[in-house]
Every structure is written in structure tokens, then in C-alpha cells.
Amino acid sequence: MLGGRAYVQAVTQLRPDTLQPLAGCRGIGEQRARLARLARAEQPLEVLRQLTTTAAPTA
């Protein structure tokens, strides 16, 4: 789920299984790097699942 923090939190309350590719990013540089990594991946959903299991939850 890509969106503003409040929107992502609202959707996650409705669908706890929602993947948040930018969760845990500390700034625009990390966000861009993560999105680039996903774009380059042959299996982006697998990469995303790995990233979201290691990322800190957003507050």
C-alpha cells in the first residue's frame, strides 16, 4: 500500500495483511532506494515481503 501515513494506517486497520513497502524508511532517500529495488526485482512481491518482515512498524 502506497499512500500517506494516515491513509496507510486506516487501510491497515481494515486489512492487517496489507503490505507497506515504505514502512520503516527514515527519509526520501531510503524510500527511493526501496522503490528502485522493488522495480528492479524479478519477484517484487517476495522482496517486499522480506522488507516488510524486517522493517520497523510506522508510528
SETI-530022 format. One record per residue (C-alpha): residue in one letter; residue number from 1; x, y, z. Coordinates in steps of 0.2 Angstrom, whole numbers, plus 5000, padded with zeros to 4 digits. Example, Ala and Ser with C-alpha at 12.3 -4.5 7.8 and 13.67 -1.06 7.14 Angstrom:
residues 2
<node><code>a</code><pos>1</pos><px>5062</px><py>4978</py><pz>5039</pz></node>
<node><code>s</code><pos>2</pos><px>5068</px><py>4995</py><pz>5036</pz></node>
END
This chain:
residues 59
<node><code>m</code><pos>1</pos><px>5000</px><py>5000</py><pz>5000</pz></node>
<node><code>l</code><pos>2</pos><px>5007</px><py>5017</py><pz>4995</pz></node>
<node><code>g</code><pos>3</pos><px>5000</px><py>5032</py><pz>5002</pz></node>
<node><code>g</code><pos>4</pos><px>5001</px><py>5045</py><pz>5016</pz></node>
<node><code>r</code><pos>5</pos><px>5004</px><py>5039</py><pz>5033</pz></node>
<node><code>a</code><pos>6</pos><px>4986</px><py>5042</py><pz>5039</pz></node>
<node><code>y</code><pos>7</pos><px>4978</px><py>5033</py><pz>5024</pz></node>
<node><code>v</code><pos>8</pos><px>4990</px><py>5018</py><pz>5026</pz></node>
<node><code>q</code><pos>9</pos><px>4986</px><py>5016</py><pz>5044</pz></node>
<node><code>a</code><pos>10</pos><px>4967</px><py>5017</py><pz>5041</pz></node>
<node><code>v</code><pos>11</pos><px>4969</px><py>5004</py><pz>5027</pz></node>
<node><code>t</code><pos>12</pos><px>4980</px><py>4993</py><pz>5038</pz></node>
<node><code>q</code><pos>13</pos><px>4967</px><py>4993</py><pz>5052</pz></node>
<node><code>l</code><pos>14</pos><px>4954</px><py>4986</py><pz>5040</pz></node>
<node><code>r</code><pos>15</pos><px>4966</px><py>4974</py><pz>5031</pz></node>
<node><code>p</code><pos>16</pos><px>4980</px><py>4969</py><pz>5043</pz></node>
<node><code>d</code><pos>17</pos><px>4988</px><py>4959</py><pz>5029</pz></node>
<node><code>t</code><pos>18</pos><px>4992</px><py>4975</py><pz>5019</pz></node>
<node><code>l</code><pos>19</pos><px>5010</px><py>4976</py><pz>5014</pz></node>
<node><code>q</code><pos>20</pos><px>5018</px><py>4993</py><pz>5017</pz></node>
<node><code>p</code><pos>21</pos><px>5034</px><py>4995</py><pz>5006</pz></node>
<node><code>l</code><pos>22</pos><px>5040</px><py>5011</py><pz>5014</pz></node>
<node><code>a</code><pos>23</pos><px>5037</px><py>5006</py><pz>5032</pz></node>
<node><code>g</code><pos>24</pos><px>5052</px><py>5009</py><pz>5042</pz></node>
<node><code>c</code><pos>25</pos><px>5060</px><py>5021</py><pz>5030</pz></node>
<node><code>r</code><pos>26</pos><px>5068</px><py>5037</py><pz>5038</pz></node>
<node><code>g</code><pos>27</pos><px>5068</px><py>5048</py><pz>5023</pz></node>
<node><code>i</code><pos>28</pos><px>5065</px><py>5051</py><pz>5005</pz></node>
<node><code>g</code><pos>29</pos><px>5082</px><py>5043</py><pz>5000</pz></node>
<node><code>e</code><pos>30</pos><px>5078</px><py>5027</py><pz>5008</pz></node>
<node><code>q</code><pos>31</pos><px>5060</px><py>5027</py><pz>5001</pz></node>
<node><code>r</code><pos>32</pos><px>5068</px><py>5030</py><pz>4983</pz></node>
<node><code>a</code><pos>33</pos><px>5081</px><py>5016</py><pz>4986</pz></node>
<node><code>r</code><pos>34</pos><px>5067</px><py>5004</py><pz>4992</pz></node>
<node><code>l</code><pos>35</pos><px>5056</px><py>5008</py><pz>4977</pz></node>
<node><code>a</code><pos>36</pos><px>5070</px><py>5006</py><pz>4965</pz></node>
<node><code>r</code><pos>37</pos><px>5075</px><py>4989</py><pz>4972</pz></node>
<node><code>l</code><pos>38</pos><px>5057</px><py>4983</py><pz>4970</pz></node>
<node><code>a</code><pos>39</pos><px>5056</px><py>4990</py><pz>4952</pz></node>
<node><code>r</code><pos>40</pos><px>5072</px><py>4980</py><pz>4948</pz></node>
<node><code>a</code><pos>41</pos><px>5067</px><py>4964</py><pz>4956</pz></node>
<node><code>e</code><pos>42</pos><px>5061</px><py>4949</py><pz>4946</pz></node>
<node><code>q</code><pos>43</pos><px>5050</px><py>4944</py><pz>4960</pz></node>
<node><code>p</code><pos>44</pos><px>5045</px><py>4961</py><pz>4968</pz></node>
<node><code>l</code><pos>45</pos><px>5032</px><py>4953</py><pz>4980</pz></node>
<node><code>e</code><pos>46</pos><px>5045</px><py>4942</py><pz>4988</pz></node>
<node><code>v</code><pos>47</pos><px>5057</px><py>4956</py><pz>4990</pz></node>
<node><code>l</code><pos>48</pos><px>5043</px><py>4967</py><pz>4998</pz></node>
<node><code>r</code><pos>49</pos><px>5038</px><py>4953</py><pz>5010</pz></node>
<node><code>q</code><pos>50</pos><px>5056</px><py>4952</py><pz>5015</pz></node>
<node><code>l</code><pos>51</pos><px>5057</px><py>4971</py><pz>5018</pz></node>
<node><code>t</code><pos>52</pos><px>5041</px><py>4972</py><pz>5027</pz></node>
<node><code>t</code><pos>53</pos><px>5046</px><py>4957</py><pz>5039</pz></node>
<node><code>t</code><pos>54</pos><px>5062</px><py>4967</py><pz>5044</pz></node>
<node><code>a</code><pos>55</pos><px>5055</px><py>4984</py><pz>5044</pz></node>
<node><code>a</code><pos>56</pos><px>5050</px><py>4993</py><pz>5060</pz></node>
<node><code>p</code><pos>57</pos><px>5032</px><py>4997</py><pz>5061</pz></node>
<node><code>t</code><pos>58</pos><px>5027</px><py>5015</py><pz>5057</pz></node>
<node><code>a</code><pos>59</pos><px>5020</px><py>5026</py><pz>5071</pz></node>
END
